[in-house]
Amino acid sequence: MTALSILNVKEFMNILLRTDTFDSFLLSEGSITTYMTFLLDGHSHADFFSPEDEIYPKIRQEDYVPFSLVRPACFNLIKGKRTPSAFKLVFQLSRENLVRTLASASHSLALEDISGLYLNLIYQNQQLTCTTGVSRRTFSMDKSLDHTWDELVKRFLKKHKIPFEPLV
């Protein structure tokens, strides 16, 4: 696990809410506090969609919804003259991207051993923190996947020109 401080909150929020940069992540849960707290349960309900809907195959295979579906609602909750008091978004890597990540990392874990790779965004007291996490179904002393995920998140942020610094 690594914790990073996002240095330019306003620019980050623009990237998060107005671009597709985070759209490939799944939203497992979240909360946004403005004049009240809005709770987001990211569990997908595939039966809401019909097989003709473009998003249907992805919704059917994942436990959580892609952030691309939720982003417009988040934008509408946050936009305006006042910044939110706080928010928390918990992103999970999609199964497709998890398979790719596991294939690229040198470790002893199988797909069945991993519950998820997570990226947590927490905004409070005008500070935005990004933390990473790996959830396993089985105990392992092998932390190579944790290190790989930490480095992939840092590369992702750098690629999208999101300045950050490690928290100590």
C-alpha positions, 0 to 999 in steps of 0.5 A: 500500500502506498499513500500519495498526496495529490498536489493540484486538487482543482486540476485533478477534479477536472480530470476526474469529472470531465475526462474519461481518464478514470472511466475504466475503473469500477466504482465499488463505493463512494460518498460525496458530502455537500449540503448532505452526504450522498452514498454510492453503492457501486454494486451492479444490477445487470437486470436494469439493462437490456442485452441491446445496451452497449454497457450490458456485457461489461455490467454482466461480467463485473460485480461493480459498475464502471466509473463511466456510468457514475461520473456524470452523476458525481459531476452534477453533485460536485459542480458549482461555486462551492467545493464539497466538504468531503468525498471518498471514491473507492475504485477497483481494477476491472477483471480484464485489467486485473488479468493483464496486471497479474500477467505482467507482474512476477509473483506467485498469486493466481487470479483466484487468490485476488479479490481486487486491486484498489485505488482510494481517493479521499478528499477532506480538509481541502486535501486529496489523498490517493491510496492503493490496496490489494485485497487477497482471498488467501494469505501470502507473504509475497508482496510483489503484486502490492509493489507492482500495483503501487508502481502502476498507479504512480505511472498512471498518475504521471502519464495523465500529468497528475502531480503527487508526492508520497505521504510519509 
